[in-house]
Amino acid sequence: MYLIRLIRSFFVKKPNRKLTWTVNDFQWGERWAKTQPHPKFKNKTLWDAVYNKRSESTEVLHEINKRL
């Protein structure tokens, strides 16, 4: 899993501003979060920590913005 995150990180740029509610920002945040390690678990990504199927996209973006 670490190798996949490393390879993805070469192609995804870290957001340099606060992500808003647009589709492009959500996709950018998702791609970036999938390149970051999980705060607690070794084999998971940050996306696993912030994404919940029951949450709205704005709540997910808020969690990503807190970790930027």
TORLO-627159 format. One record per atom (N, C-alpha, C): residue in one letter; z, x, y. Coordinates in steps of 0.2 Angstrom, whole numbers, padded with zeros to 4 digits, always signed. Example, Ala and Ser with C-alpha at 12.3 -4.5 7.8 and 13.67 -1.06 7.14 Angstrom:
A+0039+0066-0028 A+0039+0062-0022 A+0039+0066-0016 S+0035+0064-0011 S+0036+0068-0005 S+0039+0064+0000 
END
This chain:
M+0000+0004-0006 M+0000+0000+0000 M+0000+0004+0006 Y+0004+0010+0006 Y+0004+0014+0012 Y-0003+0017+0014 L-0007+0019+0009 L-0014+0021+0010 L-0018+0016+0013 I-0018+0010+0011 I-0022+0005+0014 I-0020+0004+0021 R-0013+0004+0023 R-0011+0003+0030 R-0014+0009+0034 L-0013+0015+0031 L-0016+0021+0035 L-0023+0020+0036 I-0027+0018+0032 I-0034+0018+0033 I-0036+0012+0038 R-0032+0007+0037 R-0033+0001+0042 R-0032+0004+0049 S-0026+0008+0050 S-0024+0010+0057 S-0029+0014+0060 F-0034+0017+0057 F-0039+0021+0060 F-0044+0016+0064 F-0045+0010+0062 F-0050+0005+0064 F-0047+0000+0069 V-0040+0000+0069 V-0037-0006+0074 V-0033-0002+0079 K-0035-0004+0085 K-0031-0001+0091 K-0025-0005+0092 K-0020-0002+0094 K-0013-0005+0096 K-0014-0009+0103 P-0012-0015+0103 P-0013-0019+0109 P-0009-0016+0115 N-0012-0015+0120 N-0010-0012+0126 N-0007-0017+0132 R-0007-0023+0130 R-0005-0029+0134 R-0001-0034+0130 K+0002-0039+0133 K+0005-0044+0130 K+0000-0049+0127 L+0000-0051+0121 L-0005-0055+0117 L-0003-0062+0120 T-0009-0066+0121 T-0008-0073+0123 T-0010-0077+0117 W-0011-0084+0119 W-0013-0089+0114 W-0020-0089+0112 T-0024-0085+0114 T-0031-0085+0112 T-0032-0083+0105 V-0038-0085+0102 V-0040-0084+0095 V-0041-0076+0094 N-0044-0073+0099 N-0045-0066+0099 N-0039-0062+0099 D-0034-0064+0103 D-0028-0061+0103 D-0024-0062+0096 F-0024-0068+0094 F-0021-0069+0087 F-0024-0064+0082 Q-0030-0064+0081 Q-0034-0060+0076 Q-0032-0052+0077 W-0032-0050+0084 W-0030-0043+0085 W-0023-0042+0083 G-0018-0046+0085 G-0011-0045+0083 G-0011-0045+0075 E-0014-0050+0072 E-0014-0050+0065 E-0016-0043+0062 R-0022-0041+0064 R-0025-0034+0061 R-0020-0029+0063 W-0017-0028+0069 W-0013-0023+0071 W-0006-0023+0066 A-0003-0029+0065 A+0003-0030+0062 A+0002-0028+0054 K-0004-0029+0052 K-0005-0027+0045 K-0006-0020+0044 T-0006-0016+0050 T-0006-0009+0049 T+0001-0006+0050 Q+0006-0010+0052 Q+0013-0007+0053 Q+0017-0008+0047 P+0022-0004+0046 P+0027-0005+0041 P+0032-0011+0042 H+0034-0014+0037 H+0039-0019+0037 H+0046-0016+0039 P+0050-0019+0043 P+0056-0016+0046 P+0061-0015+0040 K+0061-0018+0035 K+0066-0017+0029 K+0063-0015+0023 F+0057-0018+0021 F+0055-0017+0014 F+0049-0012+0014 K+0049-0007+0010 K+0044-0002+0010 K+0037-0004+0008 N+0036-0009+0004 N+0029-0010+0001 N+0026-0016+0005 K+0029-0018+0011 K+0026-0024+0014 K+0024-0022+0021 T+0021-0026+0025 T+0019-0025+0032 T+0023-0029+0037 L+0022-0027+0043 L+0025-0031+0048 L+0022-0038+0048 W+0016-0039+0046 W+0013-0046+0046 W+0017-0050+0041 D+0020-0047+0036 D+0024-0051+0031 D+0030-0053+0034 A+0033-0049+0039 A+0039-0051+0042 A+0038-0056+0047 V+0033-0056+0051 V+0032-0061+0057 V+0029-0067+0055 Y+0024-0067+0050 Y+0020-0073+0048 Y+0024-0078+0044 N+0024-0084+0045 N+0027-0090+0041 N+0022-0095+0041 K+0020-0098+0036 K+0015-0104+0036 K+0017-0110+0040 R+0024-0111+0041 R+0026-0116+0045 R+0026-0115+0052 S+0026-0109+0054 S+0026-0107+0061 S+0019-0108+0065 E+0020-0110+0071 E+0014-0110+0075 E+0011-0103+0077 S+0005-0103+0079 S+0002-0096+0081 S+0006-0093+0087 T+0008-0098+0091 T+0011-0095+0097 T+0018-0092+0095 E+0021-0094+0090 E+0028-0091+0088 E+0026-0085+0085 V+0021-0084+0081 V+0019-0078+0077 V+0018-0073+0083 L+0014-0075+0088 L+0012-0070+0093 L+0018-0068+0097 H+0023-0072+0098 H+0029-0070+0101 H+0033-0065+0097 E+0033-0066+0091 E+0036-0061+0086 E+0033-0054+0087 I+0026-0054+0087 I+0022-0048+0087 I+0023-0045+0094 N+0024-0049+0099 N+0025-0046+0106 N+0032-0043+0107 K+0037-0045+0103 K+0043-0043+0103 K+0043-0036+0100 R+0039-0035+0095 R+0039-0028+0092 R+0034-0023+0095 L+0030-0025+0100 L+0026-0020+0103 L+0030-0016+0108 
END
